[in-house]
Amino acid sequence: MRRKDLVTILISLSLAGALFFALPIRSNPTAGEYDPWFDANDDGKIDMKDVAAAARAFGSSGTPVNKTALILGTDTILPALYAAVKDSVVMVVGETATGTVQGSGFVYNYSGTMVVLTNNHVVYGATSLSVTFSDGDGYGAFVKGTDPYADFAAVTVDAPSSEFKPLSIGNSSALSVGEPVIAIGNPYGLVGSLTTGVVSALERTLTEEYTGSFSIGNIVQTSSPINSGSSGGPLLNYDGEVVGITTAIVQDAQGLGFAIPSNTLLKEIAALMVNGTYTDHSYLGVSGTDMDYFTAQQIGSTVTYGWRLGTIVPSGPSGGKLKVNDIVIALNGTRIRGGDDLMSYLEADTLPGETIRVQVMRSNVATEVSIVLGTRPSPPV
């Protein structure tokens, strides 16, 4: 089969919507050799993901495209994706004792109830709240539930059902570094702005004003530009699924944004809707700092990674079990390189009341301690 014939097949598949069916395509139809031109994700094989990417890139024109367009299909995917999701993104405005705050949000269908999901810091302290949809219509809104430890909030809106166009929430644990994503929000009041980027890193941590000394774990880092007013908007994959809520930027940094992962939303939404908050954040009752080569040299440690304990809460879960200067190197056998790994593991993989195995280096001797996790104290504000 010639490349021209393959293109014809791809166009037909795209037009017919038949990409769900397997297609026996040889890597190089003429020579039987691997053809990297068709390997959209560079995994060393030609499969249906490559076929789908090629079909999207060619569209109905049959015009050859370069490898970048083949991989991303931005000439056809992004406009169609934006058109499909833009009416689901809203502007959230709150009146507080000190002025007005503005952010973004998106519509979600929770068991038949339409709600707007956004950041806690967008609605915190609001004495009155409004939500404006993409058509310009605004309505009064009310906070249904919040979790400062995830910077997550659910808002109900007094709007007709025709305004609500919910988005689907995807699986953030399936994200890979380098995967393309888009963010849609209202930066500086510029309604419905789209930005593009990639997943820059996973399992980061953040500390915000409302979390006190505690960190928000398991954060997604993205290069998609996020600005004031974008907070609370969706971070989406190229299938149009929400994989996070954009939440923070680093001031004066370029291409450095963060998002609460979608799995956190799925885990917490029921508690926010029913109880008004989420309280199942695991708690060790310790604080510490990251290890590195120079610290190891200074203290004579045989390990250059891990999380070195600085304080132990005597009445907390680790009291009498862990010690100051212990270096946590693993939890339940999972390597802990530093605080990001530790906080993200606790957030994503544990619940209060569970017993975990904490592997530490204590005076350069590997030691394992079993600890029953507690529940984080209530947020300070």
N, C-alpha and C positions, 0 to 999 in steps of 0.2 A: 504494500500500500504506500502510495506517495504522500508527502507532506500535504500537498494540495487536497488530496482525498480526505486526509485526517481533519483538515480545517473545515471541510464541508460537513463532516460528521459532527464536529464540535458545534458548528453554527446550528445545525439541525437539532442537536440536543438542547442547546440554549433556548431555541424558539419553542420547542415542544415541551420543555420542562421535564425532560426525562433523565435528569442527572442522578436520580435515585437508583438507577439500575447499573449493574456492572457492565463494563465495556472491555472486551479483550483487546487492548491496544499494546502493540509491541513497542519497546522503548525507541527503536529505530526501525521503522517498517521496512526499509530497503536493505539494510545491512545486518539487522538483528543485533545491533549494538546499542548501548545506552546513549540517549540523546539528551544532554543537559538542558537544551532549549525548552523542552516541555516539562522539566522537573521544577515546578513552581516553588515548592518548599525545600528544594535541595536535600531531599532525604535519600537520594540514590536510587529511586525507583519511580515509575510512572503509575499512579493510581487514580482513583476517582476524584481526589482532592485536586490533583493537577488538571484533570479533565474539566472540573467545574471552574477552576481559575482561568483556564484557557478559553472556555466558552464565554465567561463573563468579559474577558479582555477583548475577544473578537467581536462580541455582540452580534449584530445581524449584518454587519458590513462586510465581514470577511477580510478586512484590511489587516495585514500583518502588524504586530506591535512589538515594542522592545521588551526586554526581560522584566524591567521594573513594572511596566503596565500589565504584563502577564501575571506577575506576583500579586500586585495590589488591585489592579483593575480600577484605579481611581477615576479614570475618565468616565466610567459608567456606574461603578459601585457607589461612590460617595454621594453624587446627586440623588440617586434613587434611595439610598439609605437615609439621607437627610429628609427627603420628602416623606418617608415612611414614619419617621419618629419625631419630627419637629413639633407636631401638635400635641405631643405627650409631655413636652417640657414646659414648665411654668415659671413665672416670677413670684417670689415670696417676699412680701414687704411687711415689716413689723414696726409698730410704734412702741418705743421704750421711754423710760423716764428721762433719758438723756438725748433722745432724738429718734431718727429713723434708721433702720437696718434693712438691707436688701440682699437677697440671695436667689438661688434657683432651686428647683425641685422637679420631680417627675411623677406622673400618675401610675399607680399600681392597683391591681385588683386583688384585694385580700378577701378571699372566700366570699366574693360577691359584693363586698363593700369597697367603693372607690376611695382611695386615700392618696395623698401627696407625700412622698418620701423626700426628706431633705436632711440638712445637718442640724444638730442640736444648737450649735452656736449661732445659726441663722434665726432661730425662734426664741433663744434664751432671753428672759426678761421682757418679752413683748407683752404689753398691756392690751394691744389689739393687733389683729393679723389679717392680711388679705392675700389672695392668690389671683394672679392675672394669667389667663390662658393666651395662647398664641394669636387668637382672633381679637385680642384687646379687651375682652370682657373680664372684669374683675369682680370678685365675690369675697364676702367675709369668710374667715377661716378660724379654726380652733385647734389647739395642740391636743392630740389624742394620747401621745406617749413620747417619752424621751429617754435616751441613755447617754449621758455625758461621756462615759468610758468608751463609747464607740462613736461619739459625735454623730448620733443618729436620732432622727425624730420622725414621727408620723403625724400628719395633719389632715383633718377632715375639712371639707369645703362645702358651703351652701351654694351649690351650683346645679343646674339641670344636668341630667344624665348625658345629654348630647355633648357636653364639654369634655367628658372624660374619655380619653383614648389611652388605655393602659399599655405599658411596656412589659415585656417578659424579662425576668431576672435569670441570668445564666449562672454557670458554675465557675466561680473564680479560682477554684483549685486546679482547673484545667488550663489556666493562663501560663504562657511561657514568656520568658524574657525575650524581647525582640518582636513579639506579636503586635501587629498594628491595632490601635484603638483610636476612638474619637471621643471628644468631650463636647457637650452642647450645654450652653448656659447663657447667662445675661451679664457678661462682664461690664462693669460701669454702666449698667442699664441698657446696654446694647442687646436688645432682645433677640434670642434665637441664634447666637453666634456659635459656629462650629470650628473646632480646632482639631488637628490631627497629630498623632505621635505614635509612640510605641510603649510597651511595657518595659520600663527601664530596670526595675528590680522588684523583687517580692520579699515579703516578711520584714518590712521596715517597721519602725516604731515612731510614734509622735507623742509629744507632751503638749497639752493645750491648757489654756487658762482655767478651764472648768474641770480638769482632771487632777489638780493638785500635783502631788509627787508621783502619781501613777501614770504609766504610759498606755497609749492606745496601740495594741499589738496587731501584727499580721497585716500591715498596710501595704498597698500597691503603690509603687513609685512609677510615674509616667513622665514622658517628655512632652505630652500634649499640653500646650500653654493653658494655665489656669490663672485667672485674675480676680480681683475683688468683684463680687457679685456673681461669680461662677459657682461659688460654693453651694453644694447641695444638688447640683446638676448631675446627670448620668454620665458615667464613663462606659462606653459601649464597645463591643467587639464588632467585627465586620458582618456578623449575622444579625445585628440589630439588637442583641441581648445586653442588658445592663450587667456589667461585671464589677461595678463599683460606683460609689458616690464621691465626686470630687470634693475634697475637704480642706486642703491647705497648700500653701506655697512657701518657699523660702525667699524672703525679701532679698531683692537685688540679685537673685540667681536666675539663670537662663535655663529653660527646659527642665525645671525641677518641680514637679507637682506630685500630689499624693491623693489617694482615694481609699475610702473604706471598702473592703472587698465585698462582693455581693453575697458570699456565703455567710458573712456576719449579718447582713440584712435578713436573709432567709431564716437564720437561727433565732433572731430576736423579734421579728415582726409580730408574731402571735402574742408575746409577752407585752409588747408596747400597746397593742390593740386591746388586750384584755385587762392587763394590770396597770398600764400607764408607765411602766418602766421595765428594765431588764436587770436582774441582780445576780445572774450566774457567772460572774467573772471570778476565776480562780485566784487564790491569794496564797503566797508563800510566806509573807511577813519578813522580807529581807530587802536590802538595798545593796547596790554594788557598782562596780566599774568594769569596763572591758579590759581584758589582758592584751598585751602586745609584747614584742621582743624586748624593748627597752625596760619595761616594767619587770619582765621575767629576769633580766640580767640584774636589775637593781635589788630584787628580793630573793634572788637565788632559786627561782622556780624552774622546774624541768619542763614546764609547758608554757607555750607562748600564746595560747588561745584560752577562751573561757570567760567566765564572769566572776570576778573576785569580790567576795562579800565584804561589805564595809560595816553594815549594822544588821542586827537580828532583833526583831521585836520579841521580847521575852515571853509575852502572852500569846504570840502568834503561832501558826502551825510549825514553824521551824525552830521555835524556842527549845533549847536543850538538845537539839539534834544537829543543827548546823552551827558552825563557829565562824567568827570574824576571821578573815583571811583564807577561809576555804575558797577554792576555785571550782566553780561548777563547770564541769566539762561535758556532761550529758544528762538528759532527762529520759527515762525509760529506754535508754540505749541510743537515743538520738543525739548526735554530736551538737554541742552548744559552743558556737564560736565567740559569742558575746551577748550583750543584752538584747539585741534585736531578735536573735534566735530564741532566747529564753522566753521573752514576753510573747513572741508570736506562737511558740509552741503551747504555752499555757492558754492563750486565747483560742487557738484553733483546735487543740487536741485534748483539752481537759475540761472538767467541770468540778465545782466545789464538792467535797465529800469523797472524791476519788483518791486512791493511794497511788503515789508515783514514786519511782525509784530515782533518786538524785545521786548521780555519780560526781564526786568531788576529789580534787587533789588536796590533801591535808598534810602539810609538811612533806610534800613530794611523795606521799604515799596515797595510792588510789583507794578510795573508800566509798562504799555505797550506803545510802541512808534512805529508809522508807518514810515518807511524810504524807499525812492525810491533808489534802488541800482545804483551805478555808475559803470564805467569801470575802471579797474586797469590802472594806468599810464604805459607807455611803460617800458620794462625792462631796468635796468640801464646799462647793457653791451650787 
